[in-house]
Amino acid sequence: MTAAPSTTSSTPSSTPCPQRRAAGSSPWGPRWPTRTVLNWVRNSHSARLLADLAAAERTPTHEDLDGLARDVGRGDAQTIDYLRGILVTYQVLPERDELVARIERHLARTVKRHPEHALLLSPYVRWSLLPRARRASPRPAGSKHRIRWAYTRINTAVAFLTAIREQGLGLADVTQHQVDAWLADAPSTRYEVRDFVVWAAHRGHSHPLLVPHRPKKDPVGLNEDSHWELLHQCLTDTALPLDVRAAGAVLLLFGQHLARIAALPITSLSRRRRAGRAAPP
């Protein structure tokens, strides 16, 4: 990997300097205007991290970036992940299973902060969460959701273990009454501890304990008149963008999730002219 040339040295560099190139002929390719590249180099945290890695005078590795991400806050970790994506795209780094790597990295950070819970958290994540996350996310588009899913369960398990430890209890000592009291004392996100509690009971770490599924809010629906009014607007209101009208009509007619509608290619929709009727605008 080649570091960017110094702007303070008087020695001519063999690497073409972006300032010497004509506008629109950026060394980063036609999609990267020279000014954009210069702004990124001067102001981006990712660029500063890249310069630090280049100063090591060797090709960076995933382990180098993992080491940086392990000791920083969430915002900086996201910057490191962004830089990792750039390096993978340009084949400086090989591709890897980011879902597994990020869950394991979160586990390592959590265990570092709460080493007293390591004996329970590590097998829970490695033998319960990770296999299910792999099976449930065969496509890259689903990885972010599965990562958040795993993070939530790890964090909730830590909160539960910390709470019972503060009461002088071990997991094997917890009663149903104490679980119910803990669930009732905070927002409904605590119900995500169900996954950990079920795993712990099956492995003999605790008594069988009951944690209900997370309660859901009552859905708020449209009455029939409002439903048909909105559908009529999607079909006839030419002031609305065509993609909004199409998505709204599919939602109101078929009740599909918005994520599925957004993933539909344009070829999935077509116009058909019925006998004696003009196609809708």
C-alpha positions in Angstrom: 0.0 0.0 0.0 1.4 3.4 -1.0 1.1 6.3 1.4 0.1 9.7 0.1 3.0 12.0 -0.9 4.1 14.6 1.6 3.2 18.1 0.8 6.1 19.5 2.7 8.9 17.7 0.9 10.7 19.4 -2.0 11.7 16.1 -3.6 9.5 15.4 -6.6 7.2 12.4 -6.0 6.8 9.6 -8.5 3.1 9.6 -7.5 1.1 12.1 -9.6 -0.1 14.8 -7.3 -3.8 15.5 -7.5 -3.3 19.3 -7.6 -1.3 18.9 -10.9 -4.1 17.1 -12.7 -6.7 18.8 -14.7 -10.2 19.0 -13.3 -12.2 15.8 -13.8 -9.0 13.6 -14.2 -8.7 12.4 -10.6 -6.4 9.5 -10.0 -9.3 7.9 -8.0 -11.3 7.5 -11.2 -13.9 9.5 -13.1 -16.4 9.2 -10.3 -14.1 10.9 -7.8 -13.7 14.6 -8.6 -10.3 16.0 -7.6 -11.8 18.5 -5.1 -13.8 15.7 -3.4 -10.7 13.6 -3.0 -8.7 16.5 -1.5 -11.5 17.4 0.9 -11.6 13.8 2.0 -7.8 13.6 2.6 -7.8 16.9 4.5 -10.9 16.5 6.7 -11.8 12.8 6.9 -11.2 10.8 10.1 -10.9 7.8 7.7 -8.1 9.5 5.8 -6.2 10.1 9.1 -6.6 6.4 10.1 -5.4 5.4 6.6 -2.3 7.6 7.0 -1.5 6.0 10.3 -1.8 2.6 8.8 0.4 3.6 5.9 3.0 4.9 8.3 3.6 1.3 9.4 5.1 0.7 5.9 3.3 -2.7 5.4 0.0 -3.8 4.0 -2.8 -3.3 6.7 -4.8 -6.3 7.8 -8.3 -6.9 9.2 -6.6 -7.5 12.5 -5.0 -4.1 12.5 -8.4 -2.5 12.1 -10.0 -4.8 14.7 -7.4 -3.7 17.1 -8.2 0.0 16.5 -12.0 -0.6 16.7 -11.7 -2.6 20.0 -10.4 0.4 21.9 -12.6 3.2 20.6 -16.2 4.4 20.9 -19.1 3.5 18.7 -18.7 6.4 16.4 -15.0 5.8 15.7 -15.8 2.1 15.3 -18.2 3.0 12.5 -15.5 5.1 10.9 -13.2 2.2 11.0 -15.8 -0.1 9.4 -16.3 2.5 6.6 -12.5 2.5 6.0 -12.5 -1.3 6.0 -15.2 -1.3 3.3 -13.1 1.1 1.1 -10.0 -1.1 1.5 -12.0 -4.3 0.7 -13.6 -2.6 -2.4 -10.2 -1.7 -3.7 -8.8 -5.2 -2.9 -6.3 -3.9 -0.4 -8.0 -6.2 2.2 -9.6 -9.6 1.4 -13.3 -10.1 1.9 -14.4 -11.7 5.2 -17.6 -12.5 7.0 -18.3 -9.2 8.6 -21.4 -10.4 10.5 -19.3 -12.9 12.5 -16.4 -10.5 12.9 -18.5 -7.6 14.2 -20.5 -9.8 16.7 -17.2 -11.3 18.0 -15.7 -7.8 18.3 -18.7 -6.6 20.3 -18.4 -9.7 22.5 -14.7 -8.9 23.1 -15.5 -5.3 24.0 -18.3 -6.4 26.3 -16.2 -9.0 28.1 -13.4 -6.5 28.5 -15.8 -4.2 30.4 -17.5 -7.0 32.3 -14.9 -9.8 32.7 -17.0 -11.3 35.6 -19.6 -12.4 33.0 -17.2 -13.9 30.5 -17.8 -17.6 31.4 -21.5 -17.2 30.5 -21.4 -14.7 27.7 -18.7 -16.3 25.6 -20.4 -19.7 25.2 -23.8 -18.0 24.8 -22.6 -15.9 21.9 -20.4 -18.5 20.2 -22.7 -21.5 20.5 -26.2 -19.9 20.4 -26.2 -16.4 18.8 -23.5 -16.8 16.1 -24.9 -20.0 14.5 -28.4 -18.5 14.3 -27.1 -15.2 12.9 -25.3 -17.1 10.1 -28.3 -19.2 9.2 -30.7 -16.2 9.3 -28.5 -13.9 7.1 -27.5 -15.6 3.8 -27.6 -12.2 2.0 -25.4 -9.2 2.8 -28.5 -7.0 2.9 -29.7 -8.7 6.1 -26.4 -8.5 7.9 -27.0 -5.2 9.6 -30.3 -6.4 11.0 -28.7 -9.6 12.4 -25.8 -7.7 13.9 -28.2 -5.4 15.8 -30.2 -8.4 16.8 -27.1 -10.0 18.3 -25.9 -6.7 19.9 -29.3 -6.3 21.6 -29.3 -9.8 23.1 -25.7 -9.5 24.3 -26.3 -6.1 25.9 -29.6 -7.2 27.6 -27.9 -10.4 29.0 -25.1 -8.2 30.5 -27.7 -5.8 32.0 -29.5 -8.8 33.6 -26.4 -10.5 34.9 -25.1 -7.2 36.3 -28.4 -6.5 38.1 -28.5 -9.9 39.8 -24.9 -9.6 40.7 -25.6 -6.3 42.4 -28.1 -8.1 44.6 -25.5 -10.6 45.6 -27.0 -13.4 43.5 -25.6 -15.8 41.0 -27.6 -16.9 38.0 -28.4 -20.3 39.6 -30.0 -18.4 42.6 -32.4 -16.3 40.6 -36.1 -16.9 41.2 -39.1 -16.1 38.9 -40.2 -13.3 41.2 -36.8 -11.5 40.7 -37.0 -11.9 37.0 -40.5 -10.4 36.9 -39.4 -7.5 39.1 -36.5 -6.8 36.8 -38.7 -6.9 33.7 -41.2 -4.5 35.2 -38.6 -2.0 36.3 -37.6 -0.7 32.8 -38.7 -0.4 29.2 -39.9 -3.4 27.2 -36.5 -3.9 25.6 -35.6 -6.0 28.7 -37.8 -8.7 27.4 -35.1 -9.5 24.9 -33.3 -11.3 27.8 -35.7 -14.2 27.1 -33.2 -15.6 24.6 -30.4 -15.7 27.1 -32.6 -17.0 30.0 -33.9 -19.9 27.8 -30.4 -20.8 26.8 -29.1 -20.7 30.4 -31.9 -22.9 31.6 -31.3 -25.5 28.8 -27.6 -25.6 29.7 -28.3 -26.0 33.4 -27.0 -22.6 34.5 -30.3 -21.6 36.1 -33.7 -22.8 37.1 -36.4 -22.8 34.4 -37.5 -19.2 34.3 -40.3 -17.6 32.3 -39.8 -14.5 30.2 -42.7 -13.6 28.0 -42.1 -12.5 24.4 -41.7 -8.7 24.1 -45.1 -7.1 24.2 -46.2 -5.4 21.1 -48.2 -2.2 20.8 -51.7 -2.5 19.4 -51.5 -1.8 15.7 -53.1 1.4 14.5 -55.0 0.8 11.2 -56.9 2.8 8.7 -60.7 2.7 8.4 -62.1 1.4 5.1 -63.0 4.9 3.8 -59.5 6.3 4.4 -58.0 3.2 2.8 -59.9 3.6 -0.4 -59.3 7.4 -0.5 -55.6 6.9 -0.3 -55.6 4.2 -2.9 -57.7 6.4 -5.2 -55.1 9.2 -4.7 -52.2 6.9 -5.6 -54.0 5.8 -8.8 -55.1 9.2 -10.0 -53.0 12.1 -8.4 -50.5 13.0 -11.1 -48.9 15.6 -8.8 -47.3 12.8 -6.7 -44.1 11.2 -8.0 -44.8 8.1 -10.0 -42.6 5.9 -7.7 -44.5 7.1 -4.6 -47.8 6.3 -6.3 -46.7 2.9 -7.4 -45.3 2.0 -3.9 -48.4 3.3 -2.2 -50.7 1.3 -4.4 -48.8 -1.9 -3.9 -48.9 -1.3 -0.1 -52.6 -0.5 0.0 -53.7 -3.3 -2.4 -51.5 -6.2 -1.2 -50.3 -5.2 2.3 -46.6 -5.8 1.5 -43.8 -4.6 3.8 -42.1 -1.4 2.6 -38.7 -3.2 2.6 -40.1 -5.7 0.0 -41.7 -2.9 -2.0 -38.4 -1.0 -2.1 -36.6 -4.1 -3.3 -38.9 -4.6 -6.3 -37.2 -3.9 -9.7 -39.0 -1.6 -12.1 -39.7 -4.6 -14.4 -42.1 -6.0 -11.7 -44.6 -3.2 -12.5 -46.3 -2.9 -15.9 -49.2 -1.0 -17.5 -52.1 -2.9 -19.1 -54.9 -1.3 -21.1 -58.3 -2.8 -20.7 -60.8 -2.8 -23.5 -62.7 0.5 -23.5 -60.4 2.0 -20.8 -57.3 4.1 -20.9 -54.3 3.1 -18.8 -54.1 5.1 -15.6 -51.6 7.9 -15.7 
